[in-house]
Amino acid sequence: MTILPTRFLRAVASAIVLAVGLTSVPAHAEQTSYPLTIRNCGRDLTFAKPPQRAVSLGQSTTEILYLLGLADKTVGTAVWLGPVLKGFEEANAKVPRLADNDPSFESVIARKPDIVTVQFQWHIGPKGTVGTIEQFADLKIPIYTSPADCIGKDNSSGGDGVRAEAFSMDLIYQEIRDLAQIFDVQDRGEQVVADLKAREEAARQKIASSGGKLSAVFWFSSANPAADPYVAGKNGAPGYVMKALGIRNIIESDEEWPTIGWETIAKADPSIIVAARMERRRFPADDIAVKHQFLKNDPVTSLMTAVKQNRIVDLDAQTMNPTIRTIDGIEALADSIAELGLAR
């Protein structure tokens, strides 16, 4: 039996509460003083007033805007892996979807944004598939990039980049606070950060008794099922998830998503295989059913302990990227470990 993360209600409740605002929670943050200058990914961004028209490239940065109560100021989104956060379906339906994957430069500027928020530099950056910083600067459109994709990370080689420093949720908290300051909703930003921190601590405590005895591999996808899979390196978001729960990552690479042969993975024999579930269909192995079929039928993977003992955990792909959903991943994996009886 495959263990599916079913205890998403805490995240649902938190999202809904944040969507309507917590009137009982006092706002302690100061209002933003304009003009505001923010240091972001080595560049200074200056705002004369709160932006009114935001385009967000990346599901996480879009969901952060929604959590901050800024759906009405979001005029376009792109780059989605799955459904929007529970509680924001109606708001999201009103925001134009420019593309499920990479939008065109023309489609972004057609929305007349006064800010573009970007989850990954490979969309807007030195070699951006959508455009470069300079192209947008020529049109006086500021680009805010998630700190999680530039701090302690080298994207110059293209692809998913290499992390010289381990990802931390502090980078996501910085993004939340930066955007809250830019849009002058700092009290809401502090509410979002406090909620995420409390949820992470509760998940840590849930399986504290496992005592660091478990190991895992995170499988995101593969160019084709039989090809070497894209698995999580040690410094990305899955590394943070595993560290938070005291689980050893069998992959030692600094690359974000290196390709590693199944023979090497089988030799390490991880206690758990964590498989990404997503709506994207760029590769055949994006389909979670294809992943399961391969694991159970391949002559190498079918002999792994995790496969034979049904220790395959499906997680939302967004939890495997450095996003607000990383906390969902910590919660869901902790729940699955407890249900598998591995937290003893």
N, C-alpha and C positions, 0 to 999 in steps of 0.2 A: 504493500500500500504506500502510495506517495503521500507525504505529509504536506498539506497545503496550509498556508498561514490564514487562519480564519478569524483571528482576534484583532480585527482592524477597528473595532468600535471605539477604542480610546482615541485613535487618530481622527475618526469621523466626528466624535463629540467635540474634540478640540478644534477641528476646522470649522465646525458650525458655530461654536461659541465665538471664535475669533472673527468669523465672517460678520456677525451682527454686533460685535463689540461687547466688552465686559464693563457694563456701567458701574458695577460695584468695585472695580479696581481703580484706585486713584492714579491719575497720570502724573508722573514725576518728571518726565523728560521736558527739557526746555524747548520752546518753539525754535524753528530754524531761523537764523538771521541771514538775509540775502543782501548782497551777492554771496553765495556759498561756493567755496572751492574745496573739492574732494580729490585726494590723491588716489588714483586707481591704476593698478598695473603699470606703474612707472610714468603715468601721465597725470597732469592736473586738469580736472574738469570743473568748469565754473558755470554756475546757474544763477541767473538774475532773479528768477522766481520759480515757484514749483512747476514742473513740467505738466502739461495738460494732455499731451498725446504721446503715449509710449508704445513702441513696438518691441516685443520681447522674442528673442530667438533662443529657444530652449525651454523645455517644459518646466524645469525647476525655477528659472527666473520668472516665468509667467505665474507659477503658483505662489511665489513669494509676493508678487504684486497683488494677487488676489487675497492672500492672508493679511496683507497690509490695508485691505479695503480699497484697493485702487483698480478694481476691474472696470469701473466706469471711465478710467483714464487710459485703459489699454485698448489700442485701436488696431492691433494686429499681432498674431503669434505664428510661430512655426517651430519645427523640430520637436515632435512628440513621439513618445514610446508607448504610451498607454492612456487610460482614462484619466481625467482630471481628478484632483482630490475630491473626496466625498464632501458634499455640501456646496460645491461650486459648479455643479453641472449647468444650472440655469444661467449663471453669470458668464460661464465660458461659452455657452451657445450663442451669446450675443456678440462675441469678439470674433472678427473675421480670421479664419485660418488661412494664412498665406500659402502654406505648404505643410505636409506632414514631415517632410525632411528638409532639404535645403531650399529656401525661397530664392528668387532672383533679386538682384540689386534693385531693379526697377520696381518690383512689387513692394519692396520695403519703403522706398522713398515716395511711392505713390500714396502711402498712408499719411504723408506729411508729418512725420514724428518730430517732436522736439527733444526726444531721447530714445536711444535704442539700447536695450539691455541684452547682454549676450552671455550665454552659459559657457560656450567654448570658443577659443580663439581661432580654431580652424574654420569657423563660420565668418567671423570678422576679425582679421588680424593681418600679420605680415603676408600670409599666403591664403587669405580668406576665400572660401568657396563662394560666399555671398558678395564680399567686397573687402577693401582694405580700410584701415582707420583714415588714411589720407583721403580716400574717395568721399567718405562721409564728412570729414572735416571741411572739404571744399564746399560742402552744402551747409556748413555750420550746424551739423547734427552730432551731438556728443554721443560717444559710445561708452557705456558702462559695462565692463567685463567682470564676471564673477571672480573674486580673488582666489577661489579654489582652483581656477584654471591657469593662474599665472604666478602665484606666490609659491616658491619652492619647486617650480616645475619649468622644464625647458620644452617649448613647443616648436623650436626652430627646425627640427628634423621632419616635421609634419606628422600626420597620423594622430594617435592619441597622446603623444608626448612622453617624456620621462620625468618622473618625480625624484628630485634630489632630496626632498624632505617629505616626511610622511604627512598625508592629509589629516587634518583635524577639523572637527565641527566648528571650531573657532573661526575658520574661514567663511563658513556659511553664516555664522552669527555676524561677522563683519559685513557681509553682503546685505543681510537684513537691516542692520543698523545704518549702513550707508544709504540704502534706498529709502529708508524711513526718514533720514535726515534730508535727502534731496527733495522728497515730496512733502516734507513737514508733517509727518505722522509718527513722530518718535515715540510717543506713548504706546501706540499699537505695536511698533517694532519691539519694544521691551517686553510686551505681553507675549509675542510670538517666541522670542528667545527663551523666556522663562518657562514656557510650556514645553518646548523641545528639551531643555535641560532636565526638567522633572521627569519626563517620559524616559529619557536615556538612563537615568539613575535607577528608576524602578525596574527596567529591563535587566540592568546589570545585576541587581540583587536577586532577581528571579532564579538565575542559574549559578549563583556564586559558589554553590556547593560542588560544581563540576570539577573544580580544582585544577584547571589547565590540562586535563587529560585528553581533550579532543583535538582533532586536526580536520582541516577542510580544504576543498578547492572550490572556487567560484567559477562556473562556466557561463560566459555571456552568450557566445554564439560561435559559429564556424562558417567559413566560406562555403563549405559543403559538409554534410555530416561526417564523412570519412576523413576530412582534412584535420590538421592539427588545430585544436580549439583555441579560441581567444579566452584566456583565463586571467584572473585577477593577480596582478603583481602585489608586492608587499606594502607599497606606499599609498595605494589608492583608497577609495571609500570602503571596499570590502575588507582591506587590511585594517581599517579603523573599526569596522563592525566586529571582526574577529578578535582584535585586541580588547575591545570593550567587553567581550564575553569570555575572554580567556581561552580563545581557540587558536591553535597554531596553523598558520598558512603554509601549505607545503611548497608554495611557489615563492622563490627568493628574489625574483627579478625586480629591478627598479622601474621597468616599463609599466605603463598604466595597464595595458592589456596585451601581454606577450602571447605568442603562439607557442604552445608546448605540446609535444607528442603524447598520445595516450599511453604509450608504453612507459614513458617517464612518470606520468601521473599514477599509473597502475602500480608501478614499483614503490612509490611513496605510500600507496594504500591509505588515503585519507579516511577518517571516520565518517565524514559526511560529504556528499556532493551537493552543492547549492547551484541550482539551474535557474537561469533568468527566464521569466515569463513576460512576454511583450506582445503588443499588437503590430509592431513593425515587421515587415517581411522583406527586408533587403537581402537576407540570406535564407536558404531553406531551413537552417537550424535555428532561425529566430523563433520558429514554431516550437512550443514546449513539447508537443506530442512527438515531433521529430526527435527531439533530444532524448525523450524517454525510450522511444523505439530503438535508437542507436545504442544507448547504454545497455539495454537488456539483450540485444541481439549481436553486438559486435563481439568477436572471439576474445578480445583483450579486456574490454570494459565489463563484460558480463561476469568476469571472474573476480572483480573487485569486491571487497567486503561490503562497501557501502551499497553496491547494487544488489548483491545477494541478500543482504539484510534489510533492504528497502529503506535505506537511509538517504533518500534523495529528497531534498527540500526545494520546493518551488518558491522563488521570491520575485516580486515585481522588479523588472529591470531598472526602474528608476532608483531603487534602493541601492543599486550597485554603482551608481554614479555619485559624485560628490554633490549632494543636493539635500534639501530638507527631508527628502524621503529616506535618507540614510538612517534616520531615527526609526522609521517604520521597519526598516530591515533589521535593526537591532531587536526591536520588539518581536517581530514575526519569527526570527531565527531562535530567539530565546524561548518563545512559546513552542516551536517545533521540537527543540531539544528536550524540553520538559515532557512533551507528549511522546517522544521516542524513548523516554526513560533513561536518558543519558545524563541527566543533571544530578545523579546521585553520587 
